[in-house]
Amino acid sequence: MGLGELASRRYVSLTTRRRDGSLASTSVWVVSDDGERLLVWTGERTWKVRRIRRDSRVLVAPCDARGRENGPRVEATARVLGPEAAGAVVPLLRRKYGWQRRALELQSRLSRKEPAAAYLEIVA
């Protein structure tokens, strides 16, 4: 399974490396604008972002909403994109995840807390 195939999945397990070398996995929403790279939206202060900034090697695999992997892992490289990536990533997330994405946006506006976002690019 390649990255392009993972883009069609609802959830993908993103595995990063901790400082001690152990692995940490979390399920994320993914989209793709070109069918070859995955784009992820997450909080800027999350551990996965910190770990990717230190070590760009990641593993990705299809999974369910709870993060249980249900397919083979693929080795890839991730990097944190700048805030300008929002213009490309957010519309794709809205289209793919519909009301769920919009509900998160509404919740954020109502709480008046706009969490700092980070956008990740994952390539093979």
HELIX and SHEET records of a PDB file:
HELIX    1   1 LEU A    3  LEU A    6  1                                   4    
HELIX    2   2 TRP A   47  ARG A   54  1                                   8    
HELIX    3   3 PRO A   83  ALA A   85  5                                   3    
HELIX    4   4 ALA A   86  SER A  111  1                                  26    
SHEET    1   A 6 LEU A  23  VAL A  28  0                                        
SHEET    2   A 6 VAL A  12  ARG A  17 -1                                        
SHEET    3   A 6 ARG A  57  PRO A  62 -1                                        
SHEET    4   A 6 VAL A  74  LEU A  81 -1                                        
SHEET    5   A 6 ALA A 117  VAL A 123 -1                                        
SHEET    6   A 6 LEU A  38  GLY A  43 -1                                        
END                                                                             
